[in-house]
């Protein structure tokens, strides 16, 4: 029996049987992705305006558009989300706000390929992915899927735009 009542929105049954609620994961991921896109698309345009065309980014997209598309949408979100998981493990005794900031920075820095533009444009959505992981998931597994699905949806939109418009 539970000594204290469960947090709002979580029933005793959810705690006793922590299976994944995919409708909840999709709903939260769509909300997070919408927030990330509302901020990252204008911010990305501003970075593009300030720094000009990134030769490294254009080369990455135009060298093999379909490979870039598949890797960025179907592989990267699920592998890169482990950066957040690893930060969570390493920073085990740190409060959530500090974990969010550190994980977001590490996530963005991993994207440093040839220029700072990529790091800056990844930093904003990284905060949203990490927020989904640290604050929205009820279990570690659910947290992973919220962050990974948010990342997937975000990349689907951003990479589709890049594949359509870069090199044309």
N, C-alpha and C positions, 0 to 999 in steps of 0.2 A: 504494500500500500504506500502511496506517496504521502510524505509528511507535509509537503507544501503543494499548493495547487500549481498545475503546469502553466507556463506563460500563455498569454492571450493568444488564441488561435490554434493552440496545440492541445489536443485532448489526451487523456490518459491512455487511450488506445493507440495514439500515434507514438507515444513513448514506449509502450509495451511491444508494438509491432512497427519498427522503423523502416518499413518498405518505402520505396520511392513513389512519390506522387507526381507523375509526369505532367499532369495538367497544371499543377502548381509550378513546377520547374519551367514549363513553357510560358506560362503567364508572367512569372517574374522575369524570365529571360527577355521576353518581348518588351516589357517595360524598361528594363535596364538597357537593352539595345537601342530603344528609341531615345533614351536620355543620352547615351553615348554618341549616337549619330547626330542628335540635335546640337551637341557641343563640338564633336570632332570634325564634322564636315565644314562648318564655318571656320573653325580654328585651323584646319588643314589648308583651307583656301587662303587664310591670312598668312600662314607659314610659307605657302607657295608664292604668294605675292611678295613677301619680304625677302625670301631667299632665292627666288627664281626657280627655274627648272632644275630638279635634281637629276644629274646625269646618271648617278648610280641607281636611282629608283626607276628611271625610264629604261635603262638597260635591263634591270631585273624583270620588268614587266614585258618589254617588247622582245626579249631574246627568245622566249617560248611562252606565249600568252597562256596556253592551255595548261602547261605544267605549273606555271605560276598560279593559275586559277585553282587547280586541284589541290596543290600543296597549301595554299593560303586559306582555303575554305574547309577542306575535308581532313587535313592532317594537322596543320599548325595549331588551330584552336584547342584541340584535344591534348596535344603534346605540350604546348606552351602553358596551359593551365597548371601543369605540374610545377612550374616555376613558383606559382602562388602556394601550392601544396608544400613544396620544399621550404619556402620561407616560413610558412606556418609551423612546420616541424622545428626548424632551426631557431625560430623566435618564440618557442613554446611558452616561456614565462613573461612575455611582453604583452601589454594591453592591445586590444584590437585596433585602436586608432593608429598606434605606432606601426603595427604589423601592416596595416593598409598602406601607409605612406612608404615604408621600406619595400614592401612587395611591389608596389606600383613603380617605384624607381628601378628596382632590379629588373622587372618586366620590361620597362622602357629601354634600359641600357642593353639588354640582350638583343634589342633590335638595332643597335648601332652597327651599321655595315660600313658605310663610307662617309656619312655626313650626319650632322646633328639634326637635320630636318626630320629624319625618320624617327629619332628618339623623341623629339618634341611632339610629332604628330601621333605617336603611340602613347604618350604619357597620359593624356586625358581619358581615352577609353580604358587604359590600364587601371585607373582609379575606379571606374565603374565596375570592371571585371572583379577587382579585389573587394569592392564593397559588396557585390553579390555573394562572393565567397565568404567573407567574414561576418556579414550581418544578416543575410537572408536565409541561408541554409540552416535547417534544423539538425542535420547530421553532416559528418564530413563528406559522405557520398553525395548527399543532396547539394551541399555547398559546391563540390566539384562540378556537378552537372549544371548548376545555375551559371557558374562562371564560364564553363566551356561552351554552353549553348548560347549565352550572351555574346561571347567572342565569335562563335560561328555565325550568328545572325549579323553582327557588326561587319565581319570580314566579307560576308556574302554581298552586302550592299557596297562597301568601299572598294573591294577588289573588282566587282562587276563594273563599277564606274571606271576604275583604272584600266581594265582590259578593253572596255569599249572606246575610251577616249585617248589613251596613250598610244602614240605611234600612228594615229590616223590623221 
